[in-house]
């Protein structure tokens, strides 16, 4: 099965590289339930939606290479600027790390659902991963199909997650508070099934993994997880 998705990934990458084709992109905006306004880039089409939520040192444009790969695989992709980034704004946007970013992510999920997506999943890096997990906690059952956490975990207790989850983290990923893996492992242990934890070699954090020799592996795992048929947790 892994070999199958590796072949799909290589075929998609080759198409984008050698033909120069890329899915059309448009920028949209939508409100949050607390009065914010979020701006996002849309890639691709189809009835399977994916929200991309960035980390603290990134923005919606940082997802462009991964968004194009996902779009080429048949997903409709929405890469959003969380409040305080780009033109997105809302309560608390002067200090995004302390703002209710889960409302931004949930608004993005609902935008895709209203636009025709039958399922919506999320890939979140670092701060965006925490927001994705918290969005699952406050979501209605079935609103979020699955979540990929890149160097991240929910801020809320992981046992409250309402969807399948894939945690990807580098073994030596470290913040000012120390290694991130123990905290992520603790949240992973609490998360409901189905779930998976992938621990990679190296120290790259979240979206920085795409700047390492692990980039292809990470993208293949994301495609595999988002495409696989899975039972509800």
Protein Blocks (a to p, Z undefined) as FASTA:
>chain_A
ZZmmmmmmmmmmmmmmmnopacdddddddddfkopacddddededjbdcdddddfkbcfk
lmmmmmmmmmmnopacdddddehiajbccehilmmmlmcfklmmmmmmmmmmmnopabdc
dddehjlmmmmmmmmmmmcehkambdcdehiacfbdfklpcbdcdddddfklccfkbpfk
lmmmmmmmmpccdddddddedjbehjlmmmccklmmmmmmmmmmmmpccddZZ
